[in-house]
């Protein structure tokens, strides 16, 4: 995963988990087929070799948008705490799933608030 700026990152392939602090709302994690917008949350994402992704929300809420080849939004869905979706490009779909099919890594802070300086 590479951080493109403080409020966005791109995951090319694999798995990632993020705990986004309240001050960093609307953090965006891009995958090859989707954009996941944090709405104050802790979430995990996996992307398989076929380009499909799974998004699992541990706490809070995200908005998952399935993107077309030109980056346009094909469909979106809000995903709330303890829920998961799987993206599919062929056919285009965001499907709820009961249990993620992959084991996600531990949740670690992806964006940390600045630490106070001592005087």
N, C-alpha and C positions, 0 to 999 in steps of 0.2 A: 504494500500500500504506500502511496506517496502523497504527502500533504501538498496540495497546490496552493493553499493559503490557509490562514488561521481558521477560516470557517468552512473549508471544504477539503475533501480528500478523494482519491480515486483508487479503487481496488480492482486490479486487472484480473486476478484469479485467486482462489483460495478461500480462507476464512478470516473473519475479523470480528472483534467484539469491542464495543465502545460504551463508556459511561460519560455522558455529556453533562457538565455542570450547568446549573440553572442560568448563569450569565452567558452561556454560549448557545442559546436556543437558535434553531434553524441552521444548525450544522448540516451540511449535505455530504453524504457518502455516495459517490458514483460507482456503478459497476458497469460492465459492458452493455447490459440491457436495461438498466434501471437507475433511478435516482431515489435515494432514501433521505427524506428531510426529517431531521430530528425536531420534535415538538416538545422537548423537555423529557429526556429518557435515558434508558440503558437498553441497548439492543445488540443483536449479533446477526451477521450476514455470512452466507457462503455462496460461492459462485462455482459451478461445475464446468467441466471442459466443453459442454454443449452450449454454454452461454446462459443457462437458466440460473436463477438465484433463489435462495431461501432467506427470508427475513423473520427473525423471532424477536418479539418485544418482551424484555424482562420487566421493565418498569416504565410507565408513562405511555407515550404515543409517538408514532412516526407516520409520515405519508409516503407511500411507495408509488412511484410513477414508472410505468413501463414505457421505454423510449423506442422510437423508430430509428432506422438507420441514419436519418438526417437529424436526430436529436429531438424530434417533436414528441410531445406527450401523447401516447396512444390510449392510455387508460390509467387511472389513479385509484388508490384505496387507502383509507386510514386504517392503521393497525394499532390496536390498543394492547395494554398490559396482558401478558400471558397468552397472546395470540400469535399466530404465524401465517405467512403466505408464501407461495411459490410462484415465481414469475415464469412465463413461458412465451417465447417469441413466435413459435409455430405450433398450434395456433396462438394468436395473441391472447394472453390471459393472465390474471392475477387470481390465484386460487387459494382459499383458506386451507390450511392443513392442520390436523390435530396435533401431530408430534413431528418436530424437525427430523429429517432423515439423516442428519449429520450431527456429530458431537461438536459443540462450539467451544472455542477456547475460553479461558477465564475472562471475565470482564475487567478491563484495565482502563484507567482514564486515558482518553485520546487527546483531549484538550484540557489543560490545567489552568485554573485561574492564577494570576501572578501572585507570588508569595510576598507578604509584607516585608519591607526593609526595616532593619533595626537602626535606631539612631544613636 
